């Protein structure tokens, strides 16, 4: 009987920690990059093999950060908030 009594608080603590942890979800909406539409984009998106001129429209509910390097590394060349559009240069973008 004691084992069950001690297990319940532990299970509840784990469940509460999981519920409180932020979840990675795709952005709601679309992102337009050089006239290509990406629906519900998420994570790091590789756009070109090297730095290229990009025209972006952020129709999502998250910010989009553009990076000069591959894999969302290097300098951030711009950040677009939801509803913004801009021309900039970059190689990859991070959603959120």
N, C-alpha and C positions, 0 to 999 in steps of 0.2 A: 504494500500500500504506500509506503514512504517513497518508493521509486517513482510512482505515478505523480505524487504530489510535487516532487522536485523537478520532474521532466516538463510539466506544464508551464511553469514560468520561463524555462529555457526556450521552449518552442515559441512562446509568445514573444520573447525578446528578439529571436531571430526573425519572426514574421514582421515585427515592427520595424526592424532595421531594413529589411527588404522593401517594405512599403515606403519607407522614407527616402531610400536611395533614388537619385535622379535616373530616369530611364532615357536611353538614346532613341529618339523617335525621328522620323523623317519630318522635314518642314512641310507644312500644309501650303499648297499652292504650287506655283511654277516659277522656274528660273529660266530666263532666256539669255543664252550666250551665243553671240554671232548668229542670230536668227534660228538657233536650235533650241527647242523647248524641252526642259527637264521637269518632269512632274514629281512632286514630293521628293526633292533632292535631299540627301543626307551625307554626313561625313565629309571626307576629303575627296574632291573630284579632280582628276587630272584632265586638263583641257588641251594642252599641247606639250610637245616634247621639249620645247624651249620657250623663252619669253616671246609672246605674241601680242599683237594688238587685239583687245577684247572689247566688245560692246555688250553690256549687261543690263538686264532689267530684272529687278528683284520683286517678284509678285508672291513672295512667301511670307510666313509669319516669323522668320528668323533673319538675323543679320548674315551677310555673306562677306568673308574676308578673302581678298585675292592676294596670292603669293607669287613672288618671282621664280621660286624654285619648284622642282617636282616634289610631290608628296607633301604639299602644304608646308614647305620649308623655305628658308630665305627671307628676304624682306617682304613685309606686307605692303603692297602697292596701293591698296584702297580697301575701304570697308563700305558696303552698301547696307543701309537699314531697309526694313520692309517698305516697299513702295518706291524706292529710289532707282534711278537709271543712270548709267555713266559709261564713258569710254575710258579705258585704262590699259595698261600692259600687265601681263602675268602669264603664269604657266599652270597654276592649280588654284582651287578655291575650297575654302572650308565653310560648311553650312553650320550656323549656330555659334 
